[in-house]
């Protein structure tokens, strides 16, 4: 499977999934919870997002070690996961880096 053939590919794939789960949690599940009194979507989306966030950190560390990233790069990649759409911006930069390898 081409999405998991390297540490960088694994990290990019998980980063995109984590980013989408964050967007769905913030912009779909939360408004439905407070606007339409539908809290269950937050529960399940939150679980999925939490699981993907843990995978994000694990694959970030794996990619950082294998790709010999600086501590600044690791910090920026971690910070990207805390900002809505941050993982998508980071992915564009990583795609350029991956294509040069």
Secondary structure in CASP SS format (residue, H / E / C, confidence):
PFRMAT SS
TARGET T0000
AUTHOR 0000-0000-0000
METHOD secondary structure of the structure
MODEL  1
X C 1.00
X H 1.00
X H 1.00
X H 1.00
X C 1.00
X C 1.00
X H 1.00
X H 1.00
X H 1.00
X H 1.00
X H 1.00
X H 1.00
X H 1.00
X H 1.00
X H 1.00
X H 1.00
X H 1.00
X H 1.00
X H 1.00
X H 1.00
X H 1.00
X H 1.00
X H 1.00
X H 1.00
X H 1.00
X H 1.00
X H 1.00
X H 1.00
X H 1.00
X H 1.00
X H 1.00
X H 1.00
X H 1.00
X H 1.00
X H 1.00
X C 1.00
X C 1.00
X C 1.00
X C 1.00
X H 1.00
X H 1.00
X H 1.00
X H 1.00
X H 1.00
X H 1.00
X H 1.00
X H 1.00
X H 1.00
X H 1.00
X H 1.00
X H 1.00
X H 1.00
X H 1.00
X H 1.00
X H 1.00
X H 1.00
X H 1.00
X H 1.00
X H 1.00
X H 1.00
X H 1.00
X H 1.00
X H 1.00
X H 1.00
X H 1.00
X H 1.00
X H 1.00
X C 1.00
X C 1.00
X C 1.00
X H 1.00
X H 1.00
X H 1.00
X H 1.00
X H 1.00
X H 1.00
X H 1.00
X H 1.00
X H 1.00
X H 1.00
X C 1.00
X C 1.00
X C 1.00
X C 1.00
X C 1.00
X H 1.00
X H 1.00
X H 1.00
X H 1.00
X H 1.00
X H 1.00
X H 1.00
X H 1.00
X H 1.00
X H 1.00
X H 1.00
X H 1.00
X H 1.00
X H 1.00
X H 1.00
X C 1.00
END
